[in-house]
């Protein structure tokens, strides 16, 4: 291992730590798929345009094909493999399954990771390009189909399952909002 072009890094992925030697030019996508066998994250365009490789870095969306693995060291990485809790699917995964938010399924992992972040961003009051009133005191806008489409616009589905994807995101947002409004969630 040439120290001028490679080094050993430790990545925290889905609550597990992995130490591996990498060339400094290795993308996070290639480290996940080729080095760690976490193949749920898909390689689509390899140019950051399709969103198939979307993962969460510290809870925020990132296209793994443009993220260098060495730059992800010390950050919390969540891939599709880390979404479910045991046999319990994440609400977004369940909504995609219930509402057929996929066809061929290739883009689905990136869509789901992106949708998880979209719901969090919306709940935090972050505006989008489709938000009419962006003043902080206005609070989160309704999570309308237009808002969902705008917020998910970085994820392409070549099969055209967009209607079902938007419905799945809306359903998952409702389920998550209901679960945070219950007395058990407040405890």
N, C-alpha and C positions, 0 to 999 in steps of 0.2 A: 504494500500500500504506500503510494507516494504521498507524503504529507503535504506537498504543495498542491495536489489536485484531489485528494480524498481524505476522509477522516471517519472515525467511528462516531456515530450519533445515537442518542436514545430518544425514541419517539413514544409518547404516551397516546395509545390508540385504544379507544373503547375500554378505558380503565385498566389497561395492561401496558406494561413497558417492554419495548423491544429495542435492543442495542444491535446495531449493524454497521458495517463499514460501507460507506457510499462515496462515489465520485461526487464532487461538489456540484456537478451539473445535473445530477439525478433529480427528476421531479418527484413530488410527493406521490403522484399517481403511479409512476413506475416503481417507487419503493413499496407502495401498498400492494400492487398487483404482482410484480415480478419478484420482489425480494421477500415479502411477508405472506404471499398467497391469500391476500384479502381481495378477492376478485369481484366482490359486489360492486365496487366502484368501477365504472366502465370507461373505456377509452373511446371517445367519439371522434371529435375533430382534431384533438391534440393542439388546439389553437385558442381555447377559452371561449369558443363561440356557441357551443351546443348545450353545455351544462350537464352532460352525461356523467362527468367526473366530480360533480358537486359533493363536497364533504363539509362538515362543520369544524371550524377552527375556533376554539374558545367560544363556541355557540353561534358563530357567524358563518355565513356561507362563504365558501372559497372553491374555485375551480382548481382541482388538484393538478391538472396538467400545466398550470402556470405557476404553481407554488413549488419552490425548491424544497427538497426534503430537509436540507440543513437549516433552512429558515423556519421550519416547523418544530424544531427541537425546543422543548420547554413549553410547548403549547398543548392544549387538550384537543385531540383529534377525535371526531366521531364520524364513523362511516356507517353505511347501511347495516352492517353486521352488529353494530352497537345500539341500534334503535329499540329493539324489543327488550323487555325485561323477562328473561326466561322464556316461558311459553306465551307470555302476554304480549301481544303486538302493541306497538306504539299506536295511539289513536289515529295518526296519519296513515300508517300502514293498514290498519283495519278499515279505514274509510276508502282507501284505494282498492282494497280487496272487495268490499261491499258494493262499491259503485263502479266497478270496472274501470278504474283510473289508469289503465294500462292496456296495451294490445300485445305487441310483441314482447314487452317488458324490458327492452334494452335500456331505455332512458329512465325507467321507474326508480332505481336507486337514487339517482341524482334528483329526480323530481321530488321524491319523498324527503330527502335531506333539505332541499330548498324549501319545501312546504313547511317543514318544522320551523325553519328560521323565519319564514314569512309570517307565520302565526305569532311567533315571539316578537318580531318587529312591530307588527300591527298592534298587539296588546300593549307594547311599550309606547305607543303613540307616534311611531315614526311615520312621516308622510311618504307618499309615493308620487310619481308624476301624475297619477290619476286623482289625487286627493284635492278636493275643492278648497277646503279651508285648512291651511297648514299652520295656523296659529296654535301654539301649545295649549292655550286655554280651551280650544275647540275640542281637544281630546281625540281619541282614535276615531277615524271616519268609519262609517258602516263598512263591513267587509263584503262589499258588493262584488258581483262577478267582474265588473270593470277593474276594481281594486286588485282582485286576485289575479286577473290576467296580466295586469301591469307588473305586479310584484313577482310573478312567475315567468316573466317574459325572457329571462336569461336561460330558460330550459326549453329546448326544442323536443318535440315528439314527432318523429317522421311518420308515424302511423296516424296522427291527427286525433288523438284521444283527448283533446283539450277540454271539451265540454265536461267529460267525466272527471278529468283532473281538477277542474275548477270546482265542481260539485263536491269532490272528495276533500279538497282543502277547506271549503265552507263547512262541511259536516264535521271534520276534525276540529276546526276552530270552535264550533258550537259545543262539541263534546268536552273539549278542554276548558272552555269557559264555564260550562255546567259543573265540571268536577272541581273547579276552584271556587265556585259559589256555594258548594255544599258545606254544612257545618263541620263535617269530618276534615275537609281540606283546611278549614280555618284553625283547627286544633294543632 
